[in-house]
């Protein structure tokens, strides 16, 4: 089957769909807007979001435009196990967040960003590592989502790529600007409901229009041995393991996730993340099945671009109303993540740039709100400009993912181990990023003794990943045992072979090096940190302002000392 033509909606239909979608979300933002906005409400909804909204927002944010295309690509490339390797590991990482999230909230219940808590724990340099990595990551995410919007609009309508990018950028900004995170959460709920309805209709419709179960039986011959193997080694090493390691970093390092963690009511963290785990996995694995189905029917991606698989399947096997639903499904997914990125960027700039550095811990809440809104406008402009240039952002995505991988162990250790200090945090992250860069971009030949060194680092990194996951659910002793066993098993397997899988080697190196350096430097530190200080150092900005306002009237009179 050679399908290169796409069914196109008319320009009028496409504009009406986009205007209706963004118009409805904008009206929602008007209903929940406040005349006198509370800065804590703008960033984290005063740490009091309920179960339903939090769960829906978590799922909608985790399902972004790349989830559609990457999950389908995984099914197309790796066959039977492909969608599971994308959807299952991504879902598992949502589950992974909650035990550590409970610890973060216990220590700093009124936090707005993870970098803010790191500032209270270590100081400015560690805080800026967290903040800058999140700023770069969220800007790249915006570019990806706006690029996806432009590509979707240009493929399925007569509108151009640039027009699609501009519509998505202005649409998302219009409803997020005034009420920030609160708008993002409310619209996420509606967007997720629309996405689920669309997915429930679209996926079965494509499946049965393509031939249903009969086409699967008749076309098994199209799958090679690896694609037909549910336990394919190739799928595990090229897709499953690298993605597993990458999303672990996203779970801890990504401000869009941390923001929802700090917003949900503290007693609802566990049920929220458990439910989001199931919801995300179900939707994304289902979308990945479209890629697997494309493999069965012999579809060839138009222009060799794997991102065209889902639009091609929709164009080929859906009636016009189904294509309109698909159009809204993708627009909803990319918008739910784009507005989360804007809210995350505004919180970082408001808290970590202005609040902790420019205002030196004495911020004006009203001025802080304008910083946040200005950040959204500038970030949207940057996202639209770079998306319009159609730059190759893969290198930047990989680099930011590695930076987040380098900070996972230092961040988690900082909230459990009182001997981790600012020096250990900074040097562990910098060392890991440098060595990752050498491996991932092969700045020196990865062979001989050099390759063995990095394979050893990777084995340590693999043990760290397993140990951290075990630690979150079963505690320190079990984590040390599992981590040590993992290193012992992986070391002889990795040496001599992992050099063939550079992406996985680079990611695991970041984990291994950061953990080794952080541990070594922390063991040399004799000072102990009092975790009780975090709750005092990280408070609500609204409460801080009230205290400052009342301070002159409440200040005690101090009598001068005699003599």
C-alpha positions in Angstrom: 0.0 0.0 0.0 1.4 3.4 -1.0 -0.6 6.3 0.4 0.9 9.7 -0.1 -2.2 11.9 -0.4 -4.0 13.2 2.7 -7.7 14.1 2.9 -8.0 17.8 3.7 -10.6 19.6 5.5 -11.7 22.9 3.9 -10.1 26.1 5.0 -13.4 27.2 6.5 -13.9 24.0 8.4 -10.4 24.1 9.8 -10.7 27.7 10.9 -14.1 27.0 12.5 -12.7 24.0 14.4 -9.7 26.0 15.7 -11.8 29.0 16.5 -14.4 26.9 18.3 -11.7 25.0 20.3 -9.7 28.0 21.4 -12.8 30.2 21.8 -14.4 27.7 24.2 -11.2 27.5 26.3 -10.9 31.2 26.3 -14.5 31.6 27.6 -13.7 29.0 30.3 -10.7 31.2 31.4 -13.1 34.2 31.7 -15.4 32.4 34.0 -12.6 31.4 36.4 -10.7 34.6 36.3 -10.3 36.8 39.4 -10.3 40.6 39.4 -7.6 40.7 42.1 -5.4 37.7 41.2 -3.6 35.9 44.1 0.0 35.1 43.1 -0.1 31.7 44.8 -3.4 30.9 43.0 -1.8 32.0 39.7 1.1 29.5 40.2 -0.2 26.5 42.1 -3.9 27.2 42.8 -3.1 27.7 46.5 -2.0 24.1 46.9 -5.6 23.0 47.0 -6.7 21.4 43.7 -9.0 18.4 44.1 -8.8 14.9 42.8 -10.7 15.1 39.5 -9.0 18.2 38.2 -5.5 17.1 39.3 -5.8 13.7 37.7 -7.2 15.1 34.4 -4.5 17.8 34.3 -1.7 15.3 35.0 -2.9 13.0 32.2 -3.5 15.8 29.7 -0.1 17.4 30.4 1.7 14.0 30.0 -0.1 13.3 26.7 1.4 15.9 24.4 1.8 16.0 20.6 5.0 14.0 20.6 3.1 11.2 22.5 0.9 10.6 19.5 3.6 10.5 17.0 6.3 8.7 19.1 3.9 6.0 20.3 2.7 5.3 16.8 6.3 5.3 15.5 7.3 2.8 18.2 4.4 0.5 17.1 5.4 0.8 13.5 9.2 0.2 14.0 9.1 -2.4 16.8 5.9 -4.3 16.2 3.9 -6.0 18.9 5.8 -4.7 21.9 6.4 -1.2 20.5 3.3 0.7 21.9 3.8 -1.0 25.3 7.4 0.2 25.5 6.2 3.8 25.0 3.0 3.9 26.9 3.7 1.5 29.8 7.1 3.0 30.8 5.7 6.6 30.5 2.8 5.5 32.8 5.1 3.9 35.2 7.0 7.2 35.6 3.8 9.0 36.7 3.5 6.3 39.4 7.2 6.8 40.3 6.6 10.4 41.1 4.2 10.1 44.0 6.4 8.6 46.8 9.0 11.3 46.2 6.3 13.9 45.7 4.9 13.1 49.1 8.3 13.8 50.6 8.7 17.1 48.7 5.3 18.3 49.9 5.9 17.1 53.5 9.1 19.1 53.7 7.8 22.2 51.8 4.0 22.2 51.6 3.7 25.7 50.2 6.3 25.4 47.4 5.7 26.7 43.9 8.7 25.2 42.0 11.2 22.4 42.7 14.0 24.9 42.1 12.6 27.1 44.9 12.9 24.2 47.4 16.5 23.4 46.0 17.3 27.1 46.8 16.2 26.6 50.3 18.2 23.4 50.6 21.4 24.4 48.9 21.5 28.0 47.6 21.4 30.0 44.4 23.8 28.0 42.1 21.9 24.7 42.6 18.6 26.6 42.2 19.7 28.1 38.9 20.8 24.7 37.5 17.2 23.5 38.2 15.6 26.7 36.9 17.6 27.0 33.7 17.2 23.4 32.8 13.4 23.8 33.1 13.3 27.0 31.2 15.2 25.5 28.3 13.1 22.3 28.4 9.8 24.1 28.5 10.8 26.4 25.6 11.7 23.3 23.6 8.4 21.7 24.5 6.6 24.8 23.3 8.5 24.6 20.0 7.6 20.9 19.6 3.9 21.5 20.2 3.7 24.6 18.0 5.6 22.7 15.3 3.1 19.8 15.6 0.2 22.2 15.3 1.7 23.8 12.1 2.3 20.4 10.6 -1.2 19.1 11.4 -2.9 22.2 10.0 -0.8 22.1 6.8 -1.4 18.4 6.2 -5.1 18.3 6.9 -6.2 21.7 5.6 -5.3 24.2 2.9 -3.8 26.5 5.6 0.0 26.9 5.7 2.4 25.7 8.3 3.1 29.2 9.6 -0.6 29.9 9.9 -1.1 26.8 12.0 1.8 27.8 14.3 0.5 31.3 14.8 -3.1 30.1 15.5 -1.9 27.6 18.1 0.5 30.1 19.7 -2.1 32.9 20.0 -4.9 30.5 21.0 -3.0 28.9 23.9 -1.7 32.3 25.1 -5.1 33.9 25.0 -6.7 31.6 27.6 -3.6 31.0 29.8 -2.3 34.6 30.1 -4.8 36.0 32.7 -5.2 33.2 35.3 -2.1 31.1 34.7 -1.9 27.6 36.2 -5.6 27.7 37.4 -6.7 28.1 33.8 -4.3 25.4 32.6 -5.8 22.9 35.1 -9.4 23.8 34.3 -9.0 23.6 30.5 -6.9 20.4 30.9 -10.1 18.8 32.3 -12.2 19.8 29.3 -9.4 19.0 26.8 -8.9 15.5 28.3 -12.6 14.7 28.2 -12.6 15.7 24.5 -9.5 13.7 23.8 -10.9 10.6 25.5 -14.2 10.8 23.5 -12.3 11.4 20.3 -9.9 8.5 21.0 -12.8 6.1 21.9 -14.4 6.8 18.6 -11.3 7.2 16.3 -9.2 4.2 17.3 -11.9 1.5 16.8 -13.2 3.3 13.7 -9.8 3.1 12.1 -9.3 -0.5 13.2 -12.5 -1.8 11.8 -12.3 0.3 8.6 -8.8 -1.1 8.0 -10.2 -4.7 8.1 -10.5 -5.5 11.8 -9.1 -8.7 13.3 -9.0 -10.3 9.8 -6.3 -7.9 8.6 -4.1 -8.8 11.6 -4.3 -12.5 10.8 -3.8 -12.1 7.1 -0.8 -9.7 7.4 1.4 -11.2 10.1 3.9 -12.0 7.3 4.7 -8.3 7.1 6.4 -8.4 10.5 10.0 -9.4 10.7 11.2 -11.7 13.5 12.0 -8.9 15.9 8.7 -7.1 15.3 6.7 -10.4 15.8 8.5 -11.1 19.1 6.7 -9.6 22.0 10.0 -9.8 24.0 12.2 -8.3 21.3 15.7 -7.5 22.5 16.0 -4.8 19.8 12.8 -3.1 21.0 14.0 -3.2 24.6 17.5 -1.8 24.0 16.5 0.7 21.3 13.1 1.9 22.6 12.1 0.5 26.0 15.3 1.0 28.0 16.3 4.5 26.7 12.7 5.7 27.1 12.4 4.3 30.6 15.6 6.1 31.6 14.5 9.3 29.9 11.0 9.6 31.4 12.5 8.9 34.9 14.4 12.1 34.4 11.3 13.9 33.2 9.4 12.8 36.2 11.8 14.5 38.7 13.2 17.4 36.6 10.1 18.7 34.8 8.4 21.8 36.3 5.1 21.0 34.6 4.9 17.8 36.6 6.3 19.4 39.8 3.8 22.2 39.5 0.9 19.8 39.6 2.5 18.0 42.5 2.6 21.2 44.5 -0.9 22.2 43.5 -2.9 19.0 44.4 -4.2 18.7 47.9 -1.5 16.9 49.9 -3.8 14.1 51.0 -4.8 13.4 47.4 -1.3 12.9 45.9 -1.4 9.1 45.9 -4.8 8.5 44.4 -4.2 11.3 41.8 -1.0 9.8 40.5 -2.2 6.2 40.6 -5.3 7.1 38.5 -3.2 9.2 36.1 -0.9 6.3 35.6 -3.7 4.1 34.4 -5.3 6.9 32.3 -2.1 7.9 30.5 -1.1 4.3 29.8 -4.5 3.4 28.3 -4.8 6.4 25.9 -1.2 6.3 24.7 -0.9 2.6 24.2 -4.2 2.8 22.2 -2.7 5.5 20.0 0.4 3.4 19.5 -1.7 0.6 18.2 -2.4 2.8 15.2 1.3 2.6 14.3 1.1 -1.2 14.7 -1.9 -1.3 12.5 -0.1 0.8 9.9 2.6 -1.8 9.9 0.1 -4.6 9.3 -1.6 -2.9 6.4 1.7 -2.1 4.7 1.5 1.7 4.9 4.6 3.6 3.9 5.0 7.0 5.7 4.7 9.9 3.3 8.0 11.4 2.5 9.7 8.9 4.8 8.5 10.9 7.9 7.3 8.7 10.7 5.3 11.6 12.1 2.9 11.2 9.1 1.8 7.7 10.2 -1.2 8.8 12.3 -2.4 11.6 9.9 -2.1 9.1 7.1 -4.1 6.5 8.9 -6.7 9.1 9.8 -6.9 10.3 6.2 -7.2 6.8 4.8 -9.6 5.1 7.2 -11.8 7.8 8.7 -14.8 9.6 7.2 -14.8 13.4 7.2 -16.4 13.8 10.7 -13.8 11.3 12.0 -11.0 13.4 10.6 -12.5 16.5 12.2 -12.5 14.6 15.6 -8.9 13.6 15.0 -7.9 17.2 14.2 -9.4 18.3 17.6 -7.8 15.4 19.4 -4.3 16.4 18.3 -5.0 20.1 18.8 -6.3 19.4 22.3 -3.3 17.2 23.2 -0.7 19.8 22.1 -2.6 22.7 23.6 -2.9 21.0 27.0 0.9 20.6 27.2 1.7 24.0 25.7 -0.4 25.8 28.3 1.3 23.8 31.0 4.7 24.9 29.6 3.6 28.5 29.8 2.4 28.1 33.3 5.6 26.4 34.3 7.8 29.0 32.7 5.9 31.8 34.4 6.2 30.1 37.8 9.9 29.7 37.4 10.5 33.3 36.4 8.2 34.6 39.1 9.6 32.5 41.9 13.2 31.7 41.0 14.3 34.6 38.9 12.3 37.5 40.3 11.2 36.4 43.8 14.5 34.8 45.0 17.1 36.9 43.0 15.8 40.2 41.6 13.6 41.0 44.6 16.0 39.2 46.9 13.3 37.4 48.9 11.0 40.4 49.3 8.8 40.3 46.2 5.9 42.5 45.4 3.0 40.1 44.4 1.5 42.4 41.9 4.8 43.0 40.2 5.4 39.3 40.3 2.1 38.7 38.4 3.3 41.0 35.6 6.6 39.1 35.5 4.7 35.9 35.0 2.4 37.3 32.3 5.3 38.9 30.4 7.1 35.6 30.6 4.2 33.9 28.9 4.1 36.5 26.1 7.9 36.3 25.5 7.9 32.5 25.6 5.0 32.2 23.1 6.9 34.5 20.8 10.1 32.4 21.1 8.1 29.2 20.6 6.4 30.6 17.5 9.6 32.0 15.9 11.6 28.8 16.4 8.7 26.6 15.3 8.3 28.7 12.2 12.0 28.2 11.3 11.4 24.4 11.5 14.8 23.9 13.2 16.1 20.5 14.0 15.4 20.4 17.8 16.4 16.7 18.4 19.9 17.6 19.6 18.4 20.1 22.1 15.8 17.7 23.3 18.4 15.0 24.0 20.7 17.5 25.8 17.9 18.7 28.1 16.8 15.2 28.8 20.4 14.3 29.8 20.6 17.4 32.0 17.4 16.2 33.8 18.9 12.7 34.0 22.0 14.2 35.7 20.0 15.9 38.4 17.7 13.0 39.4 20.0 11.5 42.0 21.2 14.8 43.5 17.7 16.1 43.8 16.3 13.0 45.4 19.3 12.6 47.7 19.0 16.2 48.8 15.6 15.6 50.3 16.6 12.4 52.2 20.3 12.7 53.0 21.3 15.5 55.3 25.0 15.4 54.2 24.4 16.5 50.6 25.5 20.1 50.2 25.6 22.7 47.4 29.1 21.6 46.3 28.0 18.0 45.9 24.9 19.0 44.0 26.6 21.3 41.5 29.7 19.2 40.8 27.7 16.0 40.4 25.4 17.6 37.8 28.2 19.4 35.9 30.3 16.2 35.8 27.4 14.1 34.5 26.5 16.6 31.8 30.1 16.8 30.5 30.6 13.1 30.3 27.1 12.6 28.8 28.0 15.1 26.1 31.2 13.3 25.3 29.3 10.0 24.9 26.2 11.1 23.2 27.9 13.1 20.5 31.0 10.9 20.4 33.4 13.8 20.8 36.1 11.2 21.2 36.1 7.7 19.8 34.1 5.4 22.0 36.3 2.3 21.8 38.9 0.4 23.8 39.5 1.6 27.3 37.3 4.7 26.8 34.4 2.5 25.9 34.9 0.2 28.9 35.0 3.2 31.2 31.7 4.5 30.0 30.2 1.0 30.0 31.1 0.8 33.7 29.6 4.2 34.3 26.4 3.0 32.5 26.2 -0.1 34.6 26.4 2.1 37.7 23.7 4.3 36.2 21.5 1.3 35.6 21.9 0.2 39.2 21.1 3.8 40.3 17.8 3.8 38.3 16.7 0.5 39.7 17.7 1.5 43.2 15.9 4.8 43.1 12.7 3.2 41.9 13.0 0.6 44.7 13.8 3.3 47.3 10.6 5.2 46.5 8.4 2.3 47.3 10.4 0.0 49.6 13.0 2.0 51.4 16.8 2.4 51.7 17.8 -1.2 52.5 15.9 -2.7 49.6 17.1 0.0 47.3 20.8 -0.7 48.1 20.3 -4.4 47.6 18.5 -4.0 44.3 20.9 -1.3 43.1 24.0 -3.4 43.9 22.4 -6.5 42.3 21.6 -4.5 39.2 25.2 -3.3 38.9 26.6 -6.8 39.4 24.3 -8.2 36.7 24.7 -5.3 34.2 28.4 -4.9 34.4 29.5 -8.1 32.6 26.6 -7.7 30.1 27.4 -4.0 29.3 31.2 -4.2 28.9 32.0 -4.9 25.3 28.4 -4.6 24.0 26.7 -1.3 25.2 29.0 0.8 23.0 26.7 -0.3 20.2 23.8 1.6 21.8 25.1 5.1 22.3 21.8 6.7 23.2 21.2 4.3 26.1 24.9 4.5 27.2 24.8 8.3 27.3 21.6 8.4 29.4 22.9 5.8 31.9 26.3 7.6 32.1 24.5 10.7 33.3 22.8 8.8 36.1 25.9 6.9 37.1 28.3 9.8 37.2 26.0 12.2 39.0 25.3 9.5 41.7 29.0 8.6 42.1 30.2 12.2 42.4 27.3 13.3 44.6 27.9 10.4 47.0 31.7 10.8 47.1 31.5 14.5 47.9 28.6 14.1 50.4 30.5 11.5 52.4 33.3 14.1 52.9 30.9 16.6 54.2 30.7 16.6 58.0 27.9 19.2 58.3 24.2 18.0 58.7 21.2 19.8 57.3 18.0 20.3 59.4 15.1 19.5 57.0 12.7 21.3 59.3 14.1 24.6 57.9 12.6 24.0 54.5 9.0 24.7 55.5 10.1 28.0 57.1 12.1 29.1 54.1 9.5 28.2 51.5 6.2 29.9 52.2 3.2 31.4 50.3 4.1 34.7 48.7 0.6 36.0 49.6 1.2 35.2 53.3 4.6 36.8 53.1 3.1 40.0 51.7 0.5 40.1 54.5 3.2 39.7 57.1 5.2 42.5 55.6 2.1 44.8 55.5 1.3 44.1 59.1 4.9 44.2 60.4 5.1 48.0 61.2 2.0 47.9 63.4 3.1 44.8 65.2 6.7 45.7 65.6 7.6 45.8 69.4 9.0 48.9 70.9 12.7 48.4 71.8 13.9 50.5 74.7 17.5 51.7 74.4 19.9 50.1 76.8 20.9 52.2 79.8 24.5 53.2 80.2 
